[in-house]
Every structure is written in structure tokens, then in C-alpha cells.
Amino acid sequence: MIVAKHIHPLKSCVTTYLRYTCLLVLVLCKSVLPLQAQRLPVIPAGADAYRMWDKWPSQRFGMRTYMRSTYDRSGSNEAADASHYLFMNGETDNVTLDVTGTGILYFFRTNHWHGSPWHFTTDGQKHTIKETATEDPVNALRNIKASAFIPAAPFPRPLAWTWGDTKGADLIWTPIPFRQSLRIAYSRTHYGTGYYIYQLFANPRNLSQRIKSWDIEKAPDKDVVALLSKAGQDIAPVHIPTRQGTVALNQEKVTLTDIRGMAVVRALKFTIPLADAEKLERLRLLVTWDDASLPSIDAPLSLFFGAGTLHNAGAREYLVKGFPINIRYDSIRQNVVLACYYPMPFFKAAKFELAGITPGETFINYEIRYQQQQLRPAFSSYFHATYRNFPSPELGEDLTLLDTRGMEGKSEWSGSFVGTSFIFTHSGDLGTLEGDPRFFFDDSQTPQAQGTGTEEWGGGGDYWGGRNMSLPLAGHPCGVARKEQAKDKKDLIHSAYRFLLADLMPFGRNARIQLEHGVDNRSTEHYESVTYWYGLPAPSLIKTDELDIGDPGSEQQHGYHSPQASPVESIVSRYELGVDSLNIKGQGRKEIYPVHTEDGRYTTGVSEFTIRLDPANVGALLRRTLDYSHPNQKAAIYIADDNGDTTHLKWKPAGTWYLAGANTCMHSNPPKELDKRVYEVQTSNRRFRDDEWLVPAALTKGRSRIRVRIVFVPVEQELYPGFKFPGKNAWSELRYTAYSYVVPDFKD
């Protein structure tokens, strides 16, 4: 038996019998223990988020990722989404991000050096970061190769790049941890654009390493720098089972291989004759996991591997030199190697096919390496690459690159969004790049990720100046700088890629990945996209309750008690998204985001209520719909086990819930780099917003009901010195929605 194989012979038969019995009991107990009682996967944190890249597919319980930016609050593209500040303090203290909680900033992006010196305040400790162009920004472009961060030690390549490499942006992927708070401020406000990706954690003990406040004097670990420096190389294990061969492309669809068993693919590689590369770039790669009725990977070959075309006008060695994906041209062997190293788990079978073939005498070589799967299916997820084609984008409407609801016939998915590869023009029109990325997770009506533009998402700035670049996690691999330079129609195809590793974005029930096509969704260019994501067809977040503030029945049912709350008020407004309406030629004015009514209250005191949870939960998430006209909403949160006796509850502090800013912000974009800031107060007509807060698992475990106490904390923050925010500083509550984290009910 399997158990007996691990028992060593002993002299005493009794001892042998006892050990065998105990071991057998342990194995059997483990097999029948509910998944919730077994240890959850450890979340890679800090430098481990890179070095543990083989954990890409694992479920992330009690972790959320957010992308904030300097986007135009009116929903359009004012100043190219630059120079919108939450609030201002001193002349050199213009705040773009203000976060409370335990987390890690994994990505920071600005356009060139604009805003430098930047101030990163972690847990009350102020750190100043500069870029070498700061001292003489007027003449900075003359010294493009001399650009670097100061101090240099925390920001080595390939974790950090400046605009000389990226063709327009300063990028930092160095993890910056914080235990209680993080604030980012710009010293200068001219063209102060940026976006930032950070994660918050409910259960720090479930992380791979303890979070400590950032030490700016400490350089990143050398092994992490060395690992990312291998981008473009074969980074997967080598001495593992391999399927490889040569396939003649002599029929419309061919099967490469069909692997049976439970394993994880570590390398997927194709080698194509150089002379046939462009002819084969539109073949469809199909990968089906576990005998599913539909493939989880279904995408054009070139776009799946990070480029809109395999046309290589500059005869570069690497078209894509990414960490998980690359395209390399071998001029000696006269071939092109396409490689993907995203780990791809499966639990029964994996079928690899190519389709869309025009039968001929062409051939292709493939190599698939795989190894034993270490993670149980419910804690893992399948790799997906979802292709979308937008030949004629609908005016006024975002492009939906991915909506997991209904994918492969399943309504709910849990996993992580891990990247995109997309064509944004087939005709060399770079104006499409003014479109913003907006990502929504788990029913939220407010994007948890809101960017400032398409080329920013792709790691560039100023349209990359039309030039190409390829970094481990972002790039613009193809397309000529100017239309008149095109010698082939494929020179006019421009594409970009963005891979998420440390900054991946988990979801528990659904994900919507949207991209604006040009300013206000006005572009009619032909877009194509591949979205990379991990997903298991079962939720890890389930909706267990909803409290509708202002509804007497709901308030009574949830024991809502807020003695200092305002009377119920009805608000007619919108969520903070794109423009309200758009004038479309031949159609007139089209309403894009109609107004609707929400009822609710606000308080400067205490609110209490009871919410239901799944007793098998491994944590919870509270979502609040609020009125964002109330600035800088902050509260201390307490949790108690609701046993029905509300007079003898044992309250435990759970943390602080804080949402910086308001629908009123500061816009300051003076004409010149060294000009003093200006004071333009802007108030959006969008008051509705959804905001989230993670409840620690220690306060929810085994409980079917918890009592929540929210204690308002006043914030004395001016919009700018001497000028108060126009709204009342109060805690707004229109609706609370409760979600329970659960181990996905997935049977392999």
C-alpha cells in the first residue's frame, strides 16, 4: 500500500503495528478534513513574490490589489490624465496616493521625471526619491542615457527603469512594504502623471515573510535581481518530463500532444522557420485542460506570445524579451523561438492543438515541459489566454477584454488577472493610446484599478515616441515610429504587453478587464487583445449578506444602530467612470452613464450592524457603497461574535478603514516644469463609489454572524493650505455588502 511504502521495518511488531495505524489514521483524517480546516496556500510577499513565481496559479485568500492614478475625475482626459491630486499640503507636498493598512507597493510609474522629487511616506517615515533629470529638467532630454534614480541602491535594473530605457516613463517594481500606512506626494505638479499598484493583506501571518516598514537603504535581494535579469532566457526547470516533436501543418487543425495525469506545464515553446514566421503568426493556439468542452487558451500565436505580428523590421534578436513570455530570432539557425513560462496546472489532462492552418508543406517544432503538481486543485487555478477582436469598437463604450462571467459556460471564477497583450492600431494611429484601463473585480461598480492611458499600462510614456522597447514585464514590441517609415503594412501594427507577477490582481467570483479606446472611447481603430488570467470555475468569495441603509426592513433585520446618523437622504448621481454622454455623429447625444438614485445616511458617530457569513469562511470582505462628496472618510472597525446578546459583546479591534480624497480634487498643471503650483479646485458630478475592506480571518473563523462597529474618526485635512474640502467630513453609508472567503468547492 502507499502508506506502507513509507514505513521503515522495526524489530517490534507491536511498534510497527502502532506506527502503521497512527500514520493511516492521520492520512485518512487529512483526506476527510474539510478543505477550510486545512492550511491555506501561503501568499508570496515582498521579494518572494518574484522568487516564488511558480506559485503564480495559487489562490490568494484575504489579499486585494488596487491600481490608483492621477486620472481625470471628469471621466475624460484632461492634461492626459495628469496633475489631479487628492489634496495639497506644502508647496512640495502634493498627494497622489494615501493608503491605510498592511500592504506592499509593487509598482510606481510616472511620465519621465515629472513630479520628482517624489516623497514616499511609509508608516510615518518620509523617504525622498529623485531622478537625475530633476536638477535640470529643461535640458534633461539631452542626457537621455544618463537618467537614473537617486538613491540608486533600492532601484537596480531590471526592477527599475527610467525614460531612457522605456522611451518615456520612469518605472519601479521594487517592493515597498508598509505596516500601517503609505503616502506618495509630488514636489512639482507640472504634468504630474502616474499610476501605482499596491496590495493589502488581511492576514499577515499567512504571508511568506513578515512585512516590515520599508528601509530605503536596503538594496533588493541579489537573487531576485538575477532572476528578472534572465528575461528572454529559458527560466523553467529543465530535467523534467518533456513532450517534443515536429508537426507538419498539412491540415486545418493538428494535435501536438495530449498529456494525461496531474501536472503543471513549466515551458511551452515553438520553433518556426524564419521564412515562415509571418505566414504562421495568425495560427490559433488551443489548449484544453482536463477534457473540458472548450479550450482555456484560444489565441493567435504571435499575440499570445506578446507581439501583434512576427514581422521584425529592425531584425532585432528579441521582439519580446519578457520574463514569462518571449520571442527570439536566431539568425544563425534561421528560426524564431516562441516561449511561454507561465505555470499551467492541470489535474487530469492537457491537450495542445494548433488551428486555422492553411495546409501546406510548412512544419513547426514544439516542446512542452511539465512536472508534478504540488498544489491541491481547490487551491490552484487553470491558466487562460482569452482572445478578443474589436474590428469596429462601439463609440462611447469601453472595450471588454475579459468578462469571466459565463466563460466556458461557468458563471463564477476565482483566480488572478496576470496580464494583457494587445494590438491598439493596425494603421499606425497612436492617438488610440489616450484610452484608460479600468478593471472591476467581484461585482464592484467602481474599478479597483483605474489607469491613466494605454501606453502607460504598457510601460511607456508619450506614445514611446513611436519607438520599440521590451522589458521583463512591459513593452511595445512592434510598430514604426511614423507612418511614412512603413515599408510593409505590418509595420503599421502596434502592440503592447503588460505582465503582472508581484502585482497580480486576484478575484474571488468574477473579473471585468476593460480598456477605453482613445479619448472618451472615440477611436475606431481595430483592436485585438489577449488577456492572461488564472481561474478556477468555482468562487472563493461568496455573497452572504447585504444591508441597505435607508431601507427600514433591512436596517431592522441587521440590527442597524447609529444614534448620530443623519436622516435618510436620496442622492441622484453616478459612479465615477467615463464621460456622462457623448456626441456621436449621425446619432446625436448618447448617454453613456445614466444617473440613478441611492438612499443612505452619514454619521460622525458610531454605526453598528450584524452581517451573516458562511461559517466555513476563511475571512471576509466588506464592500461599502458611499457618497464620495464626503472627503477623507475614516473609521476604526471593531468586530464581535454576534451571539444574540448585543449588550455583552466582546469587541475586538479589527483595523482602520480609510478612503482618501473626495469627488473634489486639486488640478495643478502649471505651464513649465519649475513653475509654482496652481490652485484649480475641481468637483466631479459623480458621488457614488464602492470601497472595500478586508476582515481578518481570526475574527470571522467559524462564525455565521458577526457584529460590526464602525467608529468615525475625524480627519483634519484641507484641500490645500487655507482651503477646506467643500463636503462635510463624515462617514457615508448607502449600502454594505458582505462576502465570505471560502475554499472553492471544486472537484477535480
N, C-alpha and C positions, 0 to 999 in steps of 0.2 A: 504494500500500500504506500501511498505518497507519504503519509505520516511516518511510517516505519523506516523509510529510507533515511530519515534524519535522526534516528535514534541509534546511539552507539551501543554495542554489546556490553553488558555488565555481568559481573560474576554472580550477583544475586538475582535470582529470577523474580523475587518479590519486588525488589527495587526497580527492575526492568518493567514489570507489570504496572507499578505505580506511576513511573515516569511516562510510560506509554499512555496510560489512562488520563493523566493530567494534561498531557500535550493534546490528546484527542479532544478532551473537553474544551480546552482553550480554542482549538481550531473550530470546533462546532459552535461554540459561543460566538466567536467572531463572525461566523457565517450567518447566524441568526440575529445578531445585534442589529437594530435599526441603523441605517446609514447616519442618522443625525447623532447617534451616540459614538460614532467612530471619529477619529481625528480628521479635521478638515485639512485640505491642502494648505501648506504654508505659502504665504504670498511673498514672492521675491521683492525685496525693498532695497533702495539705495543702489549701490554698485551691484548687488546681487540681481537686480532687475535686468542687468546686461549679462552677467556671467551665467545666470540660470536661464538662458534663453531657450533651453529645451523645455521649460515649463510654460512656454507661450500658450499651449492649449488649455491650461488648467483653469478651473472655475475660481473666481475671486469673490469670496463672501465677505461682506462688510467693507467694501472698498468702492469708491467712486472717483471718476476722473472728470475734471472740468477744464474747459478752454475759455478764457476770458480775453477781452481785447479792447482796443480803442475805437470800436466800430461807431458809426454814425447812429445816434439814438433815434433819429427821424426815420430810419429804415432805408435811407438812400446811401449816398457815397460821398458825403461832404468831406472835402480835403483828402479824398481817397481813404476814408475811414481813419484819419489821423487826428491826433490832438484833442480827443474827447477824454476829459479827466473826471474821475469820481468826485474829487474836491481838491482844493489847493490850500497849502499851509504857507510856509515861507516862499520866497521867490524861487528857490531851487528845490522845492518840495511839492511836486505836482503828482498826485497819487493816481495811479492807473489800476492798481490791484490791492485789495485789502481783505485778508482771509483770517478766520479764526478756526483753530482745530489742530489736530495732529496730522501732519502730511509731509509731502515732498514735492517741491517744484522740479519738474523733469525737463521743461523746455521753456526757453525765453527767446523771443525774436523781435528785432527792431529793423526798421529800414535804415541801412547804412549805420552811421554812428549817432543818428538823430536822438536827442534826449540825453546823451552822455554829458556828464557823469550820471550814472544811474545809482539809486540808493536802494539796496535790498536790506530790509529790516526783518530779521528772524528772531522771534522770541525777545523782542525789545532791543536787540543788539544791531546797530546800524553798520552796514558794510557798503563801501563805495567802490563801484566798478567803472572803469573808464575804458575808452577805446582810443588808440593813438591819434585818430583824426580829431579828437576833442579840442586839442590846443590850437589847431589852425584849420577849422572846418572849411573855411572859404577855399583853401588851396589843397584840400585833402585828396581830391581825385588825381592830383599829380603824383601822389605817392601810393598808388594802389597796392603795390607789393609789400609796403611797409606796415600795413594795417595789422593791429594785434590788440588783445585785451590786456588791461592793466588792473590788478596783478596778473601775471601770466601763468603762475603755477596751477591755479584751480581750473584753468581753461585750455588744456592742451588739445591739439588736433588728435583724433577725429571727434572729440566731444564738443569742440567749439570751433567755429569758423567765422571769419569776418568777410566783409563785402568783396574783397579782392578775389576770394575763392568762390563765393556764392553768386557773384555777378549782381550784388545789390542788397544783401541783408547781413546782419550780424546774428548768429545763431549760437545758442548754448544748450547743450544736452547734459551738462554736468549736474548730477543730482544735488539739490539744495534742500536739506531737511529742516523741518521746524516742528517743535513740540506743542506750541500754543498759538503762534500767530506768524503771519507773513505779510509784509507790505512792500510794494515796489513803487518808487517815485522817480520822476524825471527831473533833472536840473534845468533843462531847456525844453521849451514847448513847441518850437518850430518843427513842423512835420513829425510830431511825436507819435509815431505809429508803433503798434506792437501787439503781439498776442502771446499768451502764456498757458502752459498746460501743467496742471498740478493734480495731485491725488490726495484724498482724505481717507483716514482709516478709523473704523470704529473700535477695532480690537488689536491694538499694537502688539499684544503678546502673540498674535498669530502671524507676525511678520518674520521674515528670515533673519533679520537683525534689528537690534534696538535702534529706535530713532533718537538721535542726539541733535542738539542745535548745531547749525552749520558752522564749521570752522573754516574761514576763508584762507587760512594759512596752510591748510592741508591740501595737497595735490591728490587727484583721483588715483585709485589703485592702479599700479602699472599693468596688472594682468587685464584689467578692463580696457585700458588704452590699447594694449596689444591685441586684444580680441577684436575690437572695432576696426583696428588697422588692417585686419585680414579681409575687409570688404573686397569683393571681387575674387577671392580665393575660395577653394573648397573647404568649408568650415565644419562639415559634418563628419561624424565618425567614419572611419574607412574600413576597418576589419570587421564588417558585419555582413549579414546575408545580402546578396545583390542579384537583381534581375537585369540583364542587359542583352542587347542584340541589335540587329539591323532589320528594319522593316521596309519592304517595298511598298511604295504608295501607289498601288495598282488597282485600288477600288475606292469607292466613295468614303468608306469607313473601315478602319482597321483597328484590331485589338492588339495592344502592345503586350500586356500581361494581365493575369488575374491571380492575385495572391490570396491565399486562404489562411485564416488564423487570426490571432490578435497581435497587433504590432503597431509601430509608428514609423512612417516614412521619414527618413532624415535627409535624403537627397533625391531630387528629381532633375535629370539632366538630358538634354537633347543635343546632338551634334549634327549640323546641317552643312552640306557642301556650300561653300561661299557663293558659287554661281547660282544656286537655287534658293538662297535665303529670302530674297524679296518675293519670289514666286510662292513660297510656303508660309509667309508671315501671317496669312489670314486663316490657316488651318485652325480648326477648333480643338482645343484640348478638353477632353471629357474625363472626369474621374468620379467614380461612383463608389460610395462607402457602404459596406455591409448589405449588399444586394438591394439597395433602395431602388424605388421605381424611377427616380430622377437623379441625375448627376449633381454633386455639390460643387464641382468645378466644371464650368462650361464657358470658355472664353477664347478669343482669338490668341494665337500663340504669341505674337510679338507683344500685345498689350498685357497679357498675363505676366510676361517676363519683364515688364516695366517700360516698354517703349511703344510709341504709336506706330512705328514702322521699323523694319530692319534695314532700311536704306541708310547707309553710313557715308554721307557725303564727304566728311572730313577724314575718312579712313582711320578713325581712332581705334585704339586697341579695345577700349571699353565703351560701348554705347551706354550701358548701365553698370555701374560699379557699386551696387548696393550691398548691404550686409546680408539680407535674406534672399535677394534675387540679383542676378547679374547676367549681362550679355557681353561675351568676349569674342573678338575677332582674331583668329590665328592666321596671319598672312603666310606663315611657313607651310602649315598643313592645308591652307586654303579651305578653312571651315569656320563656322560660327558655333559657339557653345552657349547654350541657354541653360541656366542653372537656377534652381529654387531650393532653399534650405528651410523654409517654414516647416516645423514639425507637423506631421499629419497623422494623427492616431486613427486606427480603425479596430473593430472588435470581432469581426467575422471574416470580412473580405474587402479587397480593394481592387477595382477594375480600372485600367488605364486604356483610353482609346484616343484616336485622332479621327476627326470627321471633317467634312467639307472639302474632301480631296478631289482634285481633277486627276483622274487616273493617268499615269504615265510611267516613265522609267526611273523616276526620282526615288531616292531612298532616304531614310533618316535613322540615325543611331540613337538608342535610348539607354539610360542607366538609372535604375531605381534601387536605392539602398534603404534598408529598413532594419529595425531591431525590436527586441522585446518591449512590449508596452508595460510601463511601471505603474500607471495611474488607473484606478478603477473607473469604469465608464461614466458613472454619475458625477465624478469629479473632473472629468475631462470634456472634450468637445471635438467636433469634426471641423476640419479646415474647409472653407468655402472661398470660391472666387466667382462673384456674381457679375455677369456682363450686362450692360445696358447700352442701347443705341438710341441716340436722340438726333435724328436727321433734321427735324424741324421743331425745335423747342417751343413750347407754348409761352406766348408773351405774358409776362406778369407772374408766372408760376415757376417755383424752384424746380430744378431737375432732381428727381428722386433716384439717387444712385443705388439705394438699397432700402427696402422696407421688408423686414423679416416676417411680418405678419402674412401668413399664407405661403411662405417659401416651402417648396417641396411638399405642399399640402398640409403643413403644420402651422397652427395659429400662434404658438408661443415658442420662443427660443431663448436660451441662456448662453452667454459666452462673452466674446470681446470683439470689438471693432479694431482691426490692426493695420488698415492702410488702404490706399487707392492708387490706381494707375489710370490716367485718363488723357484722352485727346480733347483739347479745347478749341482747336481750329484745324480745318483741312485746307484752308486758303490763306494762311499766313496773317490772319487778322488777330492781333494781340490785344485788341480792346476788350475781348471777352474776359480778360483777366481781372476785371473790376468786380466780378461776382464773388460774393462771400460764401464760405462754407457754414452750414448750420446743421448740427447733429442733435437728434432728440432720442432719449432713451426712456423706456419703461413708462409710457403714457404721458410724459411731461409735455405740456403745451409751450413751455419755454425751452429753447435749446440749451442743453448743458454745455454745448460747445458752440461758440459764435466767433467766427474769424473776421479778418479784415480784407480778404481778397484771395483770388485763386493762385497767383504766383507766390504769395506769402505762404499759403498752405504747401506749396511745392518747394519751399526753402529759398525763394529768391526775393527780389525787390526790383521795382522799376522795370518789370517785364523781363528781368535778367539782361536787359539791354539787347534782347533777342538772342543772346549767346547761350551756348550749351554748358551744362555743368552736371556732375554726377557725384553725390556724396553717399555715405553709407545708408542714410535714412531719408534723403530727399534729393530731388534732381529734376532737371529739364534736359532730357537726353537727345531730343531731336527737333529739327526746325532751323531754318536760316534766319539771320537777324533781320534782313529786309527782303521784301518780295522780289525786288529786281535781282537779287543774288541767286534766285532759284534757277537751277539748271535742269531740274526734274520736278514733276508735280508733287512728288513725295517730299521734296524739300520744304513744301508749304505746310506739311503736317507737323504740328507742335503738340507735344505731350509732356506731362509731368508725373512724378510719383511722390508719394509720401508713405513711409513705412513707420508704424508705431510699435515700439518694443517696450521700453520702460514706461512710456507714456500711453500705452494701450488703454482703450476705453471699454470697461466691462458693462454689460447689461444683463438684466435678470428675466425679462419677458419679451422685449422687442426693441428694435433699433431702427431708426429712420435716418439715413445719411443723405442730406440734401446739399445742393450746390446752386447758387444763384448764377444764371448765365448772363454775364455782363451787368452793367448798372441797371438796377430795378428790373432785372430779368428781361431786358430788351434785345439781347443778342439773338440772332437767327442762325448762328454758326452751327455746324454739325459737330456734336459732341459724342464721344464714346467713353465708357468707363468700365473698369474692373474694380470691384470692391472686395478687399480681403477681410475675412472675418472668421472667427471660430464660433460654432454654435452647436448646442445640443437641443434636440426637439422636445424640451421639457423646461418649464420655468424654474428659476431659483429664487424668484421674487413673486409672491402671490398676494393679490389684493385681499385684505382681510377685514377692512372696515373703512367707513367714510363718515366724517362729521361735517354736516352742512351748517355752518354758523349762520344764524338768522332764521333758520327753519325751526319752529318751536318743537316739533316732534323729534327732530334729530338731536337738538340740544338736550331735550329731556331724556331721550334714550341713552345718551352718552354721559349723562350726569354733568353736563357743562355748567360751570360755575365761574363767573367772572364779575365780581361786585362792582368794579370800576370801569367796566366796559361801556362803550358808547351805545346809544340806541342803534337798532338795526338801520343801516343805510343801504340804499340801492345805488350802484355805480354803473354807469353806462360808459364802456371804454373798450379797449382792445388789448391783446397781448403785444409785447414788444418784439415785433418781427419786421417784415419789409414795409414797403410803402403802402398806404391805405388804399390808394386807387391809382390807375394808370390810364393815360390817354392813348388808345390804340387806333392807329389809322384804319378807317373804314368801319370801326366798331364803336367809336366814341369812348366815353369814360367807363372803364371797367373797375368795379370794386374788387380789391384783392383780399383784404382782411376786414370783413364787416364788424361793426360794433355788436356787443351783446351786453346783457345785464348780469351783474353778480351782486348778491346781498352779503352783508357781513358786518363786522364790528371792528373797533380798535380799542386798545386799552393802554394805560400807563401803570397798571397794577398787576394783578395775578389772574391767570386763567387756569382752570383745571378741567379735565375731562378723562373719560375712560375709553380705551380702544381695545378692540379684540385682536388677538394674534392667533396664529397656528401654534398649538402647544409644542409641536415638533420643530419650532423655529430655531435658527442659529443666528439670530439677530433680527433687526427690523429697520425699516426706513420710513420716516415720516415726510410726507410732502405737504407743503402749505401753499394754498393759493392766496395771494395777498394783494393789497393795494400799494403799489410801489411809489405812490406820491408821498408816503411817509418815509423820511430818509433814515438811513443807517439803523435799521431795526435790529435790536439786540436783546437777548433774553437768556437767563440762566434756566437750565432744564433739570427737573428732578423727576425721578421715576419711583413708583411704588407698586408692589404686588397688590392688585385690586381683588381683595377677598370679600368685598361687600361691606366691610366695616370702614367707612371713609373717615371716621373720627380717630382711628388708631393706626393710621397708615405709617409705615416706616419708610420715609423718603430717603432716597439716595441721590447725591448729585451726579448728573449724567454728562454735563458739559455745557458749552455755550453755543447758542445758535445766533449767528450774525450774518446779516446781509448788508454789505456796504453800498453807499450811494443811494440814488433815487431815480425817478424818471426825469429829474432835473440834474444836469451835469454842467461842467465848465468846458467851453471850447476856447482854446488858445492856440492860434496858429499865426504868429507874427511873421511879417514878410521875410525877415532874414534870420539866419541861424543864431546870431548873437544878440538879437533884439530882446528886450524885456517882454515878458508875457503880457497878453491882453486878457480882458475880463468879459467874455461873452457868455452870459447865462442862457442855457437852452433847456426848455422843458418840453418833453415829448407828450403827445396826447395819449400815450399808451400807459395805462396804470396797472394792468393786470400782469402778474408774474407768478410762476411756480418756483418754489425754492425747496431744497431738500435738507434733511438732517438725519445722520446715521445714529441709531440707538445701539449702544454696546450690547453684545450678546449676553454678558454677565447679568444684565438687568432684565432680560426677556426669556432666558432659557427655561423651558418647561412651563411657561405661563401662557394661559389662554386669554388673560385680560391684564392690562397694566393701567395704572392711573398716572396721568401726565400732569405735571405742574410747570407752568411757564411763568417765570417772574421777569417782568420787563426791567431792562437795565438802560437808564438814560445815557445817551451818547452826546456829549457836548462837542460837536464837530461842525464848524462853519463851512459853507460852500467855498468861500475864500475869506481871507482875513477882513473882519469887519462886516461880513455879509452872511446872514443866516440862510439856511435852506428855507425855501418858501413853505414847505409842508411841516406838519406837526410831528415831532419825534415821538412815535408811539409804535406799539406792536399791532400790526394789522393781521386779521384772521378772517378769511372768507370761507375757507374750506380746509379740512385736514383729511388726508388720505393715508391710510396705514398699509404698509406692505410687510410681509414676513419673509425673511430669508429662509429658504428650505433647501435641503439637498434635492436636486432634481429627481423626480420619480421616473427614472429611465432604466429600462430593462434591455440589456444587450442581447 
